[in-house]
Every structure is written in C-alpha cells, then in structure tokens.
Amino acid sequence: MRHISLRPAAILVLGLVLAGCASAGAPTWTYPPAGASSAPAAAQAVAVPTMPMNMGTDAPAAVSSIAIEAFDLGFTPSTIAVPAPGTYDVSFHNTGSTLHDLTFADGTKVSADPGATVNGKVTVPAGGLSFLCSIPGHADAGMKGSVSVAGTTATASSAPAQSGTAAAGAPVADPAAPPYVLRDATAPAVLAGTVHDVDFPIIDKDITVAEGFVVHAWTFGGTVPGPTLRVHLGDTVRIHLTNQTQMSHSIDFHASQTAMNDQMVEIKPGDTFTYTFTADYAGVWMYHCGTAPALHHIANGMFGMVIVEPKGGLPKVDQEVAFVQSEWYLGAQGQPSDYAKANAAAPAPDFVVFNGVANQYKDNPIQVTTKGRVRVFVLDAGPNIDSSYHVVGTIFDTVVKEGIVLAHGNAQGWGSQAVDLAPAQGAIIEFSPQEDGMYPMVTHAFNFVGRGAIGIFMAGDGDPKN
C-alpha cells in the first residue's frame, strides 16, 4: 500500500493555546433543537502574497480599512472601529501554526494558511458586525471580535453562527436516538511480528454515548475510544492516517519519542500522513489529537490506548480486558461536545464512561471465571477528571502503574484497593474473584458513578448462594 507523507507543516503545540483549525461544514442535526440555524458562508478569498501588517492593540481605533491578525487562539485587534457604515477592504494575516478563518456575521469569510495574508471586502452596517473563527471550539477559546461604527457598538444580533455550539439549557434525551453500540471489552492480542502498519482513518461519526444522547464525534477509526494497539517492547509501529473530515487534525502517541515539530503535524482535510515510532518503553499509553484546542479534540472522542508488553511479555491469565475512562460534555443533540463546558475551571461532565458509552457494562456484565485471574488494562484519557479505579469485592494483587510495580505474591503481603490515575496515566491490574457473584467496577469518585462510570464483572452464574 502506498502512503503519501505531508511535507513538513507548521508546528502544532499540544496545549490549549496552540495549533490547528480548519473549516467545518454546516451542522447536521440528529434531533433538532428549537431555533437551530446556520449563517450562509460566502466564497473564500484567494490568498495573496502580502507582507504582515501592524495590527496594533485591542483598543478600538478608527480606520479606513480593516486589518486583522489571527494567532493561536485569538485575533488582534479583536475590537475595531470604522468611521462610517460602508464597504471596507479586509486584510487577514495568519501568524498561527495552522489554517484559521475570519467569518463575519453576514457570512463573509476569508481563510489563510499559516504565514499567509488574504484580502477581501466586507460591508459594515450602521449597527456594526461581529466576527469569529468558525471552527468548532475556536470561538469559545477566544477567537471572537467585533467591528463597530465610531460612536456605536456592534449589536448582539450581529454575531455569526457558531458550528457545534450547545443549545441553551441542559441536554435533553432524544427518545428516537439510535441505541448505543456495545464495545467489546476484550483486550486485543499482541500484534505478530516486529513491524506493524496500521491504518487510522480520521472520521466524523454520530455516536450514541448514552441512552438518548448522540454526539457528532471526531474519531480515529470511527470509534470512541479509537482502536487499542498492543505490541512488543522494541517493535516499530507505522500509523497511516487519512483525514476524511472537513477539519485539520493531528496525533500524539505518548508511547513514542519524537519531537513535537517532527511528526505531530497538521493533517489537513484529504491529506495523509504516516506517524512512525519505536515502542521503547513498556506500559499502558495514551494517544490523542493535539490540534488546538486539544481539550476540545480529546473531549470529542480523539483518543485511545497503546499497550506495550514488557520484556519477556506478560504471564498468561484467564481473561484480559481493556478500559479507557473518559468524559462527555454534551452540546446539542448530534453536535460536537461543548468546548465551554469542557473548559470550565470546575469540570462537570454530563457523563463519565468506560470505553465511550455510559453504563454499557452495567447493562451488559462482563463474564469472568470464579477464582480465575483477570487482567485489566486501564487508561484515564480525561481530559479533566482523575480516576480511582476500583472493583467492589476484590483486592488487586498485581498493579503496574506508570512503571511502578506491586508484584503478585510479594513477601510483605501488599495489595491494592484502588488505582489512582490522573488524565493520560495508565495501569495494568490483576485480581481473582473468590466466589460466584457480581463485582461492580467504578471510579471511586462516586459523584461520577451515577453519570455512567460503572460496570459489572459477573463471576460464574452471578449468584453466590448457589
């Protein structure tokens, strides 16, 4: 199979204030809220090679033309005053690390690649005009501004429509939403050989994340979490990514050792890229999209697990399962997650889940063998909430957390009741259910158990009295 690599792209910094955005299409509603609408977009201006302009400060100043600079993630100036209503030339310069756009409330839109300047025109009415970057999450992250006529203020009604913005109020379950798809919790087998070529198509997909709730997720491979990879220590992994969406994305494998500006690059819509790494260290590792705001891309489904076996591999057990804990911050039905909710200083997720769906392993208990050995690979993908992974009625006799080992059969008789994981931390856990029965797994932060962070291991027939 032939894979086309991108030429080096602008730096993507994996944080809340840096890297990528790209154009997003009009929203497709699964369950339309009242009053849902989208402003029409005008044709994009053609990029021209002009020099960067001095943008000044955020203080309004009367001008005869409009010059706006985009950076990651904001505009300067963000407030502009023009002397009178009328049509003005627009110069839009992008000093950010990826594509940004400037969308006015009347639908006028210009887009610029990193380092480029585009020219266009916009008609400013007497009431002024607001503008933003139309990519989901970017306006909420700060890419907003307004043009006013001297002596007036841009009216609230002149704000452009935002793709992916949540409807007012709490999310409401849609009784017509499709049922969720149960994720098989069985851990994958280790890949054969020492060099692995894996396809990761980047796909937008509507996913039911709890009964009655649909999210327009951004995914690796069409699932949330993305595919779990399992390899030997020292293996070479080549991930072939094809961006089938209308936004730019990227990927960061925590199991890799590579410079941020080498492979964590912007993958534009329609482009392909191959991310190559050697599995130098054993453990349970996270991967995720790093395009800014990374919080939004992770919160909307772009994450997954890599298992790297230690030297000599892992001993045989009766059953192996894999869980990724994560959070959903719901927007409107059928829309991406709500960035503003995810970005709150005191996170309050609508759901905390194992393997993408609330309560799925409570509804569908996982069968295990009484007195058998169960191995759990667990990762907290966050993006915000810690996990205290606990299985009721058991004691963990083996824990490998971020390379620190609690060994089975240790001379001092140590065990573990829960494994604490911060976002992006993983562990390998083993236990043996001692009698037939039901063994709930939870995060022991119990305020999230009622929000979906619960499942059940069923040992034997589930009845300890038989």
N, C-alpha and C positions, 0 to 999 in steps of 0.2 A: 504494500500500500504506500502510495506516495503522499508525503505530508509537506506542506509549504510552510516555512517559518517566516514570521514577520521580520522585516528589517527593524533594527533597534528603535524602540519607541521612547517617548518621553518618560521620565521617572514617575513611577507610581509609589507614593509613600503610604504605608499601611497605617493610616490613622484617620481620625475624624476630620482633619482639616486639609487633607491632601488627596490628589489624584482623581481619576476619570469620571466623566459623564458623557453621555451621548444621547441622541434624540430618541424620544419614546413616542409611540403612537397613541392615538386616542384610546381611552379606556373601553373595554368591553365588559358590560355589566352581566354578572351571573344572576343577580337578584337586585334589580334597580331600586336605589333609594329615591324618595320623592325629590324631584327637582334636579336630578343629575343632568349635567350638561357639559359641553366642552367647547371652548372657543375655537373657531376656524383658524388654521395657520396659513400664512402667506408663504409664497415660494421663498427659499433661502437665497440670500445674496451670494454672489460669486466672490471668492477670496481674491484679493489683490495685494501685491507686494508693497505695502506702505510701511513707513517707519513707525515704531511705537510713539504714542503721543503722551504728553504730560497731562496726567489726569487730575492733578490737584488733590484736594481733600474732600471729605464727605460733606462739608458745609455747602449749602446751595449757593450758586453763583450764576448771574445772568450770562447767557451765551448766545451766539448766533448759529452755532452748530452743536451737535451732541457727540461727545467722545466718552466712551465707557470702556473700562478695562475689567476683564474677568480674571480672577485668580481662584485658587482652590481654598475655600469655597466662599466667594463673595464677589461683589462689584465695587469698584471705586471710580468716580464717586457713586454713592448709592442714592443721593438726592441731587437733583439738577433743577435749576430754574431757567426757563426761556423767557424772553421779553414779551412775547405775544403769541396767541394761537397761530398755527400755520404749519407748513411742511418744512422739516429740517433734515439736513444731511446727518447721517449717523456713521461714526467710525467706531468699530467694535474690535478691540485688541485683546487677544487671549494670552496672558502670561502664565496660565496654568499648565499643568502637565498632561492634559488631555482635552478632548473636544468639549467646548461649552457653547451654549446658545443664549441669545438675548431675545426674549419673547415679550412683546408689548401686548397690552390689553386688547388692542384692536386686531390682534392676530399677526401683525408684522413680526417677522422672525429673521434673525441673522445668526449664522453659526460660524465658528472659527476653530481650526485646528490649533494645537499648541504653537505659540510663537507667531501666529498669523494675524493679520488685520483684515476685516471685511468692511465694505462700505454699503450703506443702504439709505433709505429715506423713511421717515415716519411723520405722520400728521398728528400734531398735538392739539387737542380740543381745548376750549376755554377752561374746562374742569380739570385739565391735566391728564396724565396717563401713567399707570404703574407698569413695571416690568419685572421679569424673573427669568431664571434658568428653568426650563420646562421639564427637566429630568426628575423623575420621582425622587423625593428626598432632598434635592438640592435647594429648593426654595426654603424648605423648613430648616435647612442647615445654614441659611443666611444669604442665599443668592436672590435677594429681592431689592427693589428700589422704585423710585418714582420720579417723573418729570412733572413739574408744576409750572404754571404761568405765573410770572412775577406778581406777588401780592396775593396769590391763592394757594390752595393745597390740593393735590391730587385726590379725587373723591374715592371713597371706598368702593363704589360701584365700578371703578375703572380697573380693578385688579384682574389680571389674567387668570384664566382657569389653570389649575394645577392637576397634572396626572397623578393619580394614586392618593389623593388627599381623602382622609376619612370623612364620612358623613358625621353630622353633629350628633352627639349623644352616644350612649353605649351601643355596641353591636347587637343586632337582633338576629336570632336564629331564623334561617330560611327553611320552612318545612319541606320545600321542594328541592333542597340541595341534595346532590347525589351522596350515597353512603361512602364512608371512607374506605380506602383500600388497606387491608391489614398488611403490615410489613413483617415478613418472616424474620424472626429474631435470631435464627441460627447463624452463628459466626461462619464466614466463608473459610474454605480450606486454603492453606498456604499455596501460592501460585508455584507451579512447577518450573524448574529451570532457574537461571540466574539473571536473565534479561527479560524484561516484561514490557510489551507495548499495549497500552490501554487507551481506548477511545473514551473521551469525556465530552460529548456534545453539550453545549450550553443552550438550555431550552427554557422558555417560559411555559408554565403549565398551571392550569387551575387545579388546586388540590384541596380536598376536604380535610381540614385539620382537626375537626371535632364535629359531632353531630350537628348539622345545620349551618356550619360555617365554612366558607370557601375563600381561599386566598389565591390571588394570582401570583404564584411563586416564581422566583428566578432560581434555576436549578442546574446542577451538574448531573447530566444523565437522566433528567426527567423525574428524579425522586428527591424527597427531603427526609433524612439527610441524603447526600449523594452516595454513590457506591462505596462500600467498605473494601479496602485493599489489604491483602495480607501477604507479606513477603519475608524472605530470609534476610538476616543480617548480611550486609555486603552486596545485596542484589542491586542491579541497575534498573531503574523504572523510567519509562518514557511515556508521559501523558500527552496524548494528542487531542488538543482542544479545537473545536469548531464552534464559532459563535453564531448560533442560529436565531438570535434575538435582534431587537432594534436598539439595544444599548451596548455600550462598551463594558467589558468585564475583565477580570484577571484572576490569577490563582496564586496562593502561597501555601506550600507544603511545609509544615513545621518539622517534618522528618528529613528535610533537605538542608544542605549547607550551600547557599548560593547568594550572591549579592542581590540586594533589593533591585538595583538598576540593571541586573543581568536578565533575569527570567520573569520577574513579577511585573510584566509589562501589560500595557493596554492591548486588549484584543477587540478590535472594532467589529461591528456587525458584518458578518460574512467572511471574516478573516479566520485563519487557522494559526495555531502556534503549538510547538512541542516543548514541554517542560520536562527536563531530564535531571534526575538526581540519583545519587547512590545512598542506599539505606545504611548509613554509617553507625547508627545507634539503635538499640532495641527499645521498644516501648509502644505505648498507645499514643498516637499523634493526631493532631487536628490538621485539616486543610480547609481553606476558605477563600472567598473572593476578597481581594484587597482594594477594590476600586472605591473611591470616596463617594459618599461617606461609607466606609467599611461597615459601620454599625448597621446601616440600612440593608446592605447586601447580605450580611450574615443573618440579620433578623428576618429577611425574606427568603431564607432557605439555602443559601450558597455555602454549605459546609459539609464536612464528612470526616471519616476516620481512616487512618492508616495503622495497621498492626505490623510491627517489625519484630520477628521472632528473635530471641536471644541466641547466643552461641550454643549449638547443640540442640536447639529447638525447645519446645515445651513438652513436658511429660503428658502421656495420654490420660484423658479423663473421660467420663461417661457422656457429658454433654458440654457444648460450648455455645454461648450466646453473646450477642453484641448489642449494646445500647448507647445511643447518643442522646443526652439530655439537652433540651433547648427550649426556647420561649417563642411564643407568638404574641405580637402586639397588633391587634386587628384593626384594619381600616374598614372601609365599606365592603359589603359583600362583593366578592370577585375582583377585588383590588389588591395591590401590594400591601404589605404591612405598613402601619402608620409610623413614620420616622419620628414625629414629635413625641409620641408615646414611648417609643423605644429609647429616646434620648433624654427622658426625664431623669432628674437627679435622684429621685427615689423610684426605682423601677417598679411598675405594677403590671406585669404581663397578664393578658387575658387567659392564656393557657401556658402551663409548663408541662412538657411532654417528653416521653421516651420514643425515639425513632419517628418523630414528626407528627404523631396523632395522639390527642388526649384520650386516656383511658383504654387504649386499644388492647392492652394486655390484661386489663381488668375484665373487659368483655370477653377476651379470648385467652384464658390462662395458658401458661407455658408448661407443658408436661415435662417432669423430671423424674429421676429414679430415686426411690427411697433408699437412703444410705449410700447412694452413688455420689460421685464427685462432679460438681457443677463448676464450670469456669465462666466467669463473666468478664468481658472486655467492656469497659465503660469510659465514656468521654463526656465531659461537660463542655458543650460548644457555646454555652451562654446565649446571647452575647453579654448578659449583665449579671445573672443570678448564679451564686455558688450552689453546688450540690453537696448534700450529706447522704450519700448512697447507703441504704440500709435494707436488709431483708429481715422481716419480722420472723422471729422464732429460730434464727440461726446465728452462728458465730463464724466470722470469716477466719479461717485458719491459715490462709495464704493471701498476702497483699503485696503487689509490686506497684508502688505509686511513684511515678516520675523517677524511676530508677532506685528507689529505696525499698528494701525487701523485708517483709515479715514472712519468714520461712515456715512451711508446714513441718510440724514435729520438732520445733525449736526446743532446746534443752530447758529453757526457762518457762515454757508453757504459755507463751504470749498468744493472745488472739485479738481480734478487732471487731467492734460492734458496728462501725460505720466508717466510710471512707470519704473524707472531705476533699472536694475538688473545686478549685477556682475555675472560671472560664478559661478554656484551652488546656486544661490538665486532664490526664487520663490515668487509668489503672487497670491492672489485671487482678481479679479477685476469685478465690475458690472457697467453696463451702460444701457441706454434706447435710441434707435434710435427714433428720434422725427417725422420723416416723411419717406415715401417710398423713397428708393434710394439706392445707392451704398456707402458703408462705408469701404474704404481700411484700412487694418491693416498693420503696418510696424514696423520695428525698425527705430526710427527717426535718426539713424546714416545713412544718405541717401546714402552714398557710398556703402552700402550693399543691399539697396533695389533693385538695378539693378542686384544683384547677387543672387536673389531668395527670399529675405526676405520680401515678400509681399503676402497678401491675401485679400479677399473681403468678407465683410458681406453684403448680399442683403436683405434689409427690404422691405416687401411687394413684389410688382412686379418689384421693382428696378427703377421705373420711378416716380420722384417727381412731374411731371406735370399732371399725371392722376387724 
